[in-house]
Amino acid sequence: MNLLLFLDYAGIAVFAATGGLAASRKQLDIIGFLFLAGVTAIGGGTFRDLVLDVPVFWIANHNYLLVCGVVAVAVFFGAHLVESRYRLLLWLDAVGLSAYCVFGAYKGLEVTGSPVIAVVTGVLTATFGGILRDILAGEASVLLRPEIYVTAALAGSVVYVLADLGGSPAGGAALIAFSMAFFVRGGALAYGWTFPPYKSRPGRAPEDTHTR
């Protein structure tokens, strides 16, 4: 198994685990675990493949669904052993995001040959499943947290595309890009890295807007 395929399966497994952990926080039954794990794991890749107009990956290869199911069942029976589930969910999400942004960029580049499209598909693949998970689980969306999130997927996707265009072997480019994405997201979780938030200016008084 080459590194890119490994990252694809790793992204599926880790995102399925985050879906299962979200289900455990809501104390759902086994069907809820399977559903949230599946949606989280395949959501981003499904959106990517629909955008690229290629066969949806889990329909072409049902092994991805089997991975989701196995992980969901494992989390159902083992989530109680994890004391801080939400913190673990965030770190596992960081791993999944890092793996999936690389594979998403790789697939976008393979299908279209466009570096710009590859970056977009990398970001979509890495973030969409987690967004769906948070919406369905009623959790605060990762997009609304102050720490850097989408930027990590963007950084990983851009690094992969640049490394590929520079002639790096696919495996080497994937490893460098994964490391970059995880460094950015991991640093945001560990140290609270953020961008300056938007701050609106006070509205003008009516007399200040009067035209003559």
N, C-alpha and C positions, 0 to 999 in steps of 0.2 A: 504493500500500500504506500503510494507516494504521499508526500507531506500535505499537498493540497487536498487530497481525498481524506486524509486523516483529519485535517482541520474542518472539513465539511461534516464528518460524522461527530467530531468533538463538539462542534457548534450545536448540532442537533441534540446530543446527549446533555450538554450543560444547560442549554435553554430549556429542555424538558425538565431538568432538575429544578430550575428556578420556577417553572410553572407549578411543579409539584409542591415546592416550598410555599408558594403563594396559596395553594389550595389548603395546605396544612394550617396556615395562619387563619384561614376562614373555617377550619374544621369541616371540610367537605367530605363526602363519601368517595369511594374508589372511582366512581364514574366521573366525579368532579375532578379528581386528580388526573385521570386519563385525558379528560377534555382540556384542562388548562395546560397540561404538559404538551399535548399535541399542538394546540393553537400557538403556544409560545415558540415551540421548536420549528414548526413548518410555516408559520405566518410570514416571516420575512422572505424566505426562499420562494414561497408561492407567489407573493406579490412581485418579486424580481422576475420570475419566469413568465408571469402574465404580461409584465411590461415588455420583456424581451421577445414575447410571442414565440416561446419554445415550449416543448412538453414539460409540464409541471413535474419536478424532480421526484416527488414521492409517489406519483402515479406511474412513472416509468420504472421506479425501483421501490417496491413496498418494504424493503429492509429498513428504510428510514422510519416507517411507522412502527415496526417491531422495536426499534431502539427506543422510540418515545414510550411505548407501552411498558417495556422492561424497566426503564428509568422511573416512570410514574409509579409502578408497583413497588419498586425499591424504596422510593421516597415515602410512599404511603406507610410502609412498615418501619422505616428508619428515621423519619423526620423528628420524632420525639426525642431522639438522642442528641439533637443539635439544640444547644441552649439559646443561642441568638440567631434565630432563623432569618430575620430580615437582613442582618449584617452579612450572613453567609449568602443570602440571595443576591445582594449587591455585588459581592466579589465573584460569585459564579457568573452573574450577568456580565461582569467585566471580561471574564475569560471567553464567554460565548460571543460577546460583541467583537472581541479581538480576532477570534477565529473566523467569524462569519463575514466581517468586513473584507478580509483577505480573499475568502472564497468568492464572495459576491463581486469583488473587483475583477478577479480572475475570470469568472464566467462572463461578465459584461464585456471584457476585453476580447475573450475568445469568440463571442457571438457577433459583436459589432465591429471590433477593431478600433473603437473610438475611446481614447483615454478619458474624455469627459464623461461619456456614458458609463464607463467602468467605475469611475469614482462615485457616480450617482447610485449605481446598482450595489456597490459595496456598502454605502451608507444605508440604503433601503433594507438590504438583507440583514444588516447588523442591528437595526433599531426597531423595525416594524413589529416583530414578534413580541418584544418586551413591552412596547406600547399597548398592544392588544391585551397582553397579560394583565397589565395594571388596570386597564379599563374594565375588563371582565371581573377581576378580583376586587374591584372597588378600592384599589390602593392609590396612593398619591403617585402620579405618573413620574417616571424617571426624567421626563422632559421638563418637569416643573421643579425638580430639585436644583439647588443653586450650583452644585458641582458640575464641572465639564462632563458632558455625555456624548452628544452627537459629534462634537469636535474630535473625540478619540477615534470614532469610526471614520471620520473624514481623514484624519491624519494617517491611519493605517491604509486606507484605500489609496490615498495619494502616494504614499511611500511605495506601495506595491507597484502601482502603475509606473512610477519613475524608475524603479529598479528594473522592471521588465523592459521598459524602453531603453534603459542603459545597457541591456544585454545580460543581466544577471540570470542565472539558472532559475527556473520556476521555484524550486525548493528554497533556494537562498533568498529570493525576493520575498517569498511567503514568510519565512522565519523573521526577516528584518521587519516586515510590515506588521506582523503579529506583535513583535516586541515593542514597536513604537506605539501601537494602539493600546496595549496593556499598560505601558509606561504612563501614557497620558491619563487613561481612566483610573489606573491604580493610584497615581499621584493625586488625582482629584478626590478619591475616596479617603486616602490616608492623610492628606494635608489640606483638603478643602479648596483645591485650586478652582478658581472661578474667573469669569470675565466681569468687568464692571457692569452692573445692572443699569438698565435704562432709568433715567430720572427725568420726569417731565418738569418743565418750567411752569411757574404759576400762570394761570390764565390772565389775560389783559383785561383791564376794566373797560366797560363800554365806551367811556369817553376817550380812551386811548386808541380806539379803532375807528373813531369818527373821521369820515373823509370830507374834505372841503373842495 
